[in-house]
Amino acid sequence: MNTTQQAWTRDTIVPADWTVHLPAAALDELRAVLAEIRRAPVPLFLLDPSDFALDACRATMAEVRRVTQSGPMFAVLDRLPLEEMNRDEAIHLYWLLSSLLARPVAQKIGGQMFFDVQDTGAKLKPGSGIRPTVTNVDLRFHNDNSYNETPPEYVCLLCLHPAKEGGVSQVMSVATVHQALAARYPELMERLYKPFWYDRHAEHQPDEPATFAAPMFERGSDGTVRARLALGEIHAGYELRGERMDNETAAALAAVQSVFDRPELHVELGFAPGQIQYVNNRATGHARTEFVDHPEPERKRHLVRLWLRDAGKRGYRG
């Protein structure tokens, strides 16, 4: 991988670096899939890309893979023509396209494969199992499922409806975060490679601990930096354990937050209906601003999330 490409800032990349367009040939293939599904429906989880003629879609998703593995590490696929299909049909096509990138895996310990990202009115509380994604609060930069031994390789978000106001998607390079921390807080880098306690959001068996220990940064087999950015889950983890953070731990978290607060280090993405965001999860931190919904239920902000991972098993624990 090209480290320079990974360690980007707002001024060093442009939308063309992360945008992948669905070409006409791929759209024609997807329309043919829709016609077949309408003619002879099958349950969603039985849909397999190998059952359809998807050569153009495969080439498109190969470009998504390139961008998410050796480019800025995230991509926006533009876009499914939602006006031609209903919600369930859009999710069927989303499943097939994403399956060409990697294997969908469970997002909850009970085996849930899809996750609806929308405000349910729920309130956050440590250990409650309520995830910030089902609220309208501002989400800090994070990597999904940092509190699990086997986080997803990719986080995918299909936009069905954007918010009335806010809900802006933000993306930041883990390599950039790491470089910024090393430059400004070299004395804290060793601490960031040691374990922190994370709240597991109740995704565990009753006889298992409610917290998970892991370092915030680690090196992959190829030497690249991988992260478990989840400041909210770390603060909640220490609260659940009834442990006071020592000064070095608190200083390390504050340093990470100070990097998150630097606007020149991230980009903001408008999310249009039908667009799909693909994020290399351990290499890219993503965030979302607080939002206000439309009053009509059918117009409320609604994203559909998939997690992809080829390693391990398909269950939540991998």
C-alpha positions as CSV (number, residue, x, y, z in Angstrom):
1,M,0.0,0.0,0.0
2,N,1.1,3.6,-0.6
3,T,1.5,5.2,2.8
4,T,1.3,8.7,1.2
5,Q,-2.1,7.9,-0.3
6,Q,-3.3,6.6,3.1
7,A,-2.2,9.6,5.1
8,W,-4.3,12.2,3.4
9,T,-5.7,15.5,4.6
10,R,-8.6,17.6,3.4
11,D,-6.4,19.5,1.0
12,T,-4.6,16.5,-0.5
13,I,-7.6,14.6,-1.9
14,V,-10.6,15.5,-4.0
15,P,-14.0,13.8,-4.6
16,A,-12.7,12.1,-7.7
17,D,-10.3,10.1,-5.5
18,W,-13.1,8.4,-3.6
19,T,-16.0,8.4,-6.0
20,V,-16.8,5.3,-8.1
21,H,-19.6,5.6,-10.6
22,L,-21.9,2.8,-11.5
23,P,-21.6,2.7,-15.3
24,A,-24.5,2.1,-17.6
25,A,-23.5,-1.5,-18.2
26,A,-23.5,-2.2,-14.5
27,L,-26.9,-0.5,-14.1
28,D,-28.3,-2.6,-16.9
29,E,-27.0,-5.8,-15.1
30,L,-28.7,-4.6,-11.9
31,R,-32.0,-4.0,-13.8
32,A,-31.8,-7.5,-15.2
33,V,-31.3,-8.8,-11.6
34,L,-34.4,-6.9,-10.5
35,A,-36.4,-8.4,-13.3
36,E,-35.4,-11.9,-12.3
37,I,-36.1,-11.3,-8.6
38,R,-39.5,-9.9,-9.5
39,R,-40.2,-12.9,-11.7
40,A,-38.9,-15.5,-9.3
41,P,-38.3,-14.2,-5.8
42,V,-35.9,-15.9,-3.4
43,P,-35.1,-14.9,0.2
44,L,-32.4,-12.2,0.4
45,F,-29.8,-14.3,2.1
46,L,-29.9,-16.9,-0.8
47,L,-28.9,-14.2,-3.3
48,D,-25.4,-15.0,-4.6
49,P,-23.6,-12.9,-7.2
50,S,-22.5,-16.1,-9.0
51,D,-26.1,-16.7,-10.0
52,F,-26.3,-13.6,-12.1
53,A,-24.4,-12.1,-15.1
54,L,-22.6,-9.3,-13.3
55,D,-19.3,-8.7,-15.2
56,A,-19.6,-4.9,-15.2
57,C,-20.6,-4.9,-11.6
58,R,-17.6,-7.0,-10.7
59,A,-15.3,-4.6,-12.5
60,T,-17.0,-1.7,-10.7
61,M,-16.5,-3.3,-7.3
62,A,-12.9,-4.2,-8.2
63,E,-12.4,-0.4,-8.5
64,V,-14.1,0.1,-5.1
65,R,-11.6,-2.5,-3.7
66,R,-8.7,-0.7,-5.2
67,V,-9.8,2.7,-3.7
68,T,-10.4,1.2,-0.3
69,Q,-7.2,-0.8,-0.2
70,S,-4.6,1.4,-1.9
71,G,-6.3,4.8,-2.3
72,P,-7.8,7.0,0.4
73,M,-9.2,3.8,2.0
74,F,-12.9,4.7,1.5
75,A,-15.2,4.9,-1.5
76,V,-18.6,6.3,-2.4
77,L,-20.4,4.2,-5.0
78,D,-22.7,6.5,-7.0
79,R,-25.5,5.3,-7.2
80,L,-28.4,3.0,-7.2
81,P,-31.5,4.5,-9.0
82,L,-33.9,4.2,-6.0
83,E,-36.7,5.7,-8.0
84,E,-36.8,2.5,-10.1
85,M,-37.3,0.1,-7.1
86,N,-38.7,-0.3,-3.7
87,R,-36.8,-0.4,-0.4
88,D,-36.5,-4.2,-0.3
89,E,-35.3,-4.4,-3.9
90,A,-32.6,-1.7,-3.2
91,I,-31.4,-3.8,-0.3
92,H,-31.2,-6.9,-2.5
93,L,-29.0,-5.1,-5.0
94,Y,-26.9,-3.6,-2.1
95,W,-26.3,-7.1,-0.8
96,L,-25.2,-8.4,-4.2
97,L,-22.9,-5.5,-4.9
98,S,-21.3,-5.6,-1.4
99,S,-20.9,-9.4,-1.7
100,L,-18.6,-8.8,-4.7
101,L,-16.3,-6.8,-2.3
102,A,-16.2,-9.2,0.6
103,R,-18.5,-11.6,2.6
104,P,-21.3,-10.0,4.7
105,V,-21.1,-11.0,8.4
106,A,-23.3,-10.7,11.5
107,Q,-23.4,-7.3,13.3
108,K,-24.9,-8.5,16.6
109,I,-24.3,-11.6,18.7
110,G,-27.8,-12.8,17.8
111,G,-26.8,-13.0,14.1
112,Q,-28.4,-9.8,12.7
113,M,-26.9,-9.2,9.3
114,F,-28.4,-5.7,8.5
115,F,-28.5,-2.7,10.8
116,D,-30.8,0.2,10.3
117,V,-29.0,3.4,11.1
118,Q,-31.8,5.8,12.2
119,D,-32.9,7.7,15.2
120,T,-35.1,5.6,17.5
121,G,-35.3,8.1,20.3
122,A,-33.1,5.8,22.5
123,K,-30.7,7.3,25.0
124,L,-27.1,6.2,25.5
125,K,-26.0,4.6,28.7
126,P,-22.9,2.4,29.4
127,G,-23.6,-1.3,29.3
128,S,-27.1,-0.8,27.9
129,G,-26.4,-2.2,24.5
130,I,-27.8,0.9,22.9
131,R,-25.5,1.9,20.1
132,P,-25.0,5.6,19.1
133,T,-26.1,4.7,15.6
134,V,-29.8,4.5,16.7
135,T,-29.7,8.0,18.1
136,N,-29.3,11.4,16.4
137,V,-26.3,12.5,18.5
138,D,-23.0,13.6,17.0
139,L,-20.8,10.5,16.5
140,R,-17.1,11.0,17.1
141,F,-14.6,9.4,14.8
142,H,-14.5,5.7,15.3
143,N,-13.9,2.3,13.8
144,D,-16.9,0.1,13.9
145,N,-17.0,-2.8,16.4
146,S,-13.7,-1.8,18.1
147,Y,-14.8,-3.8,21.1
148,N,-14.8,-7.1,19.4
149,E,-11.9,-9.5,18.6
150,T,-12.9,-9.6,15.0
151,P,-14.1,-6.2,13.7
152,P,-15.3,-6.0,10.1
153,E,-12.9,-5.3,7.3
154,Y,-15.4,-3.0,5.6
155,V,-18.3,-0.9,6.9
156,C,-21.0,-0.2,4.2
157,L,-23.8,2.3,4.3
158,L,-26.6,2.6,1.8
159,C,-28.4,5.9,2.0
160,L,-32.2,5.5,1.6
161,H,-33.1,9.0,3.1
162,P,-30.8,11.8,4.3
163,A,-31.7,14.0,7.3
164,K,-33.6,17.2,7.1
165,E,-30.6,19.0,8.6
166,G,-27.1,17.7,9.6
167,G,-26.1,14.0,9.6
168,V,-23.1,14.9,7.6
169,S,-20.7,12.0,7.1
170,Q,-17.1,12.7,8.0
171,V,-14.0,10.5,7.2
172,M,-10.5,10.7,8.5
173,S,-7.4,8.6,7.7
174,V,-6.0,6.4,10.5
175,A,-2.5,6.9,9.1
176,T,-3.1,10.7,9.3
177,V,-4.3,10.4,12.9
178,H,-1.3,8.3,13.9
179,Q,1.2,10.8,12.2
180,A,-0.5,13.8,13.9
181,L,-0.3,12.1,17.3
182,A,3.3,11.0,16.8
183,A,4.3,14.6,15.8
184,R,2.5,16.4,18.7
185,Y,2.4,13.8,21.5
186,P,5.4,11.4,21.0
187,E,5.5,10.7,24.8
188,L,2.0,9.2,24.6
189,M,2.5,6.8,21.6
190,E,3.6,3.9,23.8
191,R,0.4,4.2,25.8
192,L,-1.7,4.1,22.7
193,Y,-0.2,0.7,21.8
194,K,-1.3,-0.8,25.2
195,P,-4.8,-2.0,26.1
196,F,-7.7,0.1,27.0
197,W,-11.1,-1.1,28.4
198,Y,-14.0,-0.9,25.9
199,D,-17.7,-1.2,26.6
200,R,-18.9,-4.2,24.6
201,H,-22.4,-2.8,24.2
202,A,-23.9,-5.9,25.7
203,E,-22.8,-8.0,22.7
204,H,-21.7,-10.9,24.8
205,Q,-23.1,-14.0,26.6
206,P,-24.5,-13.5,30.1
207,D,-21.5,-15.1,31.8
208,E,-19.0,-13.1,30.0
209,P,-17.5,-9.7,31.0
210,A,-19.1,-6.5,29.8
211,T,-15.8,-5.0,28.7
212,F,-13.1,-5.8,26.2
213,A,-9.4,-5.0,26.4
214,A,-7.4,-4.0,23.3
215,P,-4.8,-1.3,22.3
216,M,-6.0,1.6,20.2
217,F,-3.2,1.1,17.6
218,E,-1.5,-1.9,16.4
219,R,0.6,-2.8,13.3
220,G,-0.7,-5.2,10.7
221,S,1.4,-8.0,9.1
222,D,2.4,-5.6,6.3
223,G,3.5,-2.9,8.8
224,T,0.5,-0.6,8.3
225,V,-1.2,1.0,11.3
226,R,-4.6,-0.4,12.2
227,A,-6.9,1.3,14.8
228,R,-9.7,0.7,17.3
229,L,-10.8,4.3,17.6
230,A,-13.8,4.4,20.0
231,L,-13.4,7.1,22.7
232,G,-17.0,6.9,23.9
233,E,-16.7,3.1,24.3
234,I,-13.4,3.5,26.2
235,H,-14.8,6.0,28.7
236,A,-17.9,3.8,29.2
237,G,-15.6,0.7,29.6
238,Y,-13.8,2.3,32.5
239,E,-17.1,3.4,34.0
240,L,-18.5,-0.1,33.8
241,R,-15.5,-1.5,35.6
242,G,-15.5,1.2,38.2
243,E,-11.9,2.0,37.5
244,R,-10.4,5.5,37.5
245,M,-8.2,6.2,34.5
246,D,-4.6,7.0,35.4
247,N,-3.2,10.3,34.2
248,E,-1.4,8.8,31.2
249,T,-4.5,7.1,29.9
250,A,-6.6,10.2,30.3
251,A,-4.0,12.3,28.5
252,A,-3.8,9.8,25.7
253,L,-7.6,9.9,25.1
254,A,-7.5,13.7,25.2
255,A,-4.7,13.8,22.7
256,V,-6.7,11.6,20.3
257,Q,-9.7,13.9,20.7
258,S,-7.6,16.9,19.9
259,V,-6.6,15.4,16.6
260,F,-10.2,14.5,15.9
261,D,-11.0,18.2,16.4
262,R,-8.7,19.4,13.6
263,P,-11.0,20.0,10.6
264,E,-8.2,20.1,8.2
265,L,-7.6,16.4,8.7
266,H,-11.0,15.1,7.6
267,V,-13.3,15.4,4.7
268,E,-17.1,15.7,4.8
269,L,-19.4,13.8,2.5
270,G,-22.9,14.7,1.4
271,F,-25.0,11.5,1.4
272,A,-27.5,11.3,-1.5
273,P,-30.2,8.6,-1.7
274,G,-28.9,5.6,-3.5
275,Q,-25.2,6.2,-2.7
276,I,-23.2,3.6,-0.9
277,Q,-20.3,4.4,1.3
278,Y,-17.6,1.7,1.7
279,V,-15.0,2.3,4.4
280,N,-11.9,0.3,5.1
281,N,-12.8,-0.1,8.8
282,R,-9.4,-0.4,10.6
283,A,-7.7,2.1,8.3
284,T,-10.4,4.9,8.3
285,G,-12.2,6.6,11.1
286,H,-15.7,7.8,10.3
287,A,-18.0,10.1,12.1
288,R,-21.4,11.8,11.7
289,T,-22.7,15.2,12.8
290,E,-25.8,15.6,14.9
291,F,-29.0,15.7,12.8
292,V,-32.6,16.8,12.7
293,D,-35.2,14.6,11.0
294,H,-38.1,15.4,8.8
295,P,-41.4,15.2,10.7
296,E,-42.8,12.5,8.4
297,P,-41.8,9.0,9.4
298,E,-41.2,7.9,5.8
299,R,-38.7,10.8,5.3
300,K,-36.6,10.3,8.4
301,R,-32.9,9.8,7.9
302,H,-32.3,6.1,7.1
303,L,-29.1,4.3,6.3
304,V,-28.7,0.6,6.0
305,R,-25.4,-0.8,7.2
306,L,-23.6,-4.0,6.3
307,W,-20.4,-5.3,7.7
308,L,-18.0,-7.3,5.5
309,R,-15.2,-9.6,6.5
310,D,-13.5,-12.5,4.6
311,A,-11.5,-13.7,7.5
312,G,-12.9,-16.1,10.1
313,K,-16.5,-17.2,10.3
314,R,-19.6,-15.3,9.5
315,G,-20.8,-15.0,13.0
316,Y,-20.4,-11.8,15.2
317,R,-17.5,-13.4,17.0
318,G,-15.8,-14.4,13.8
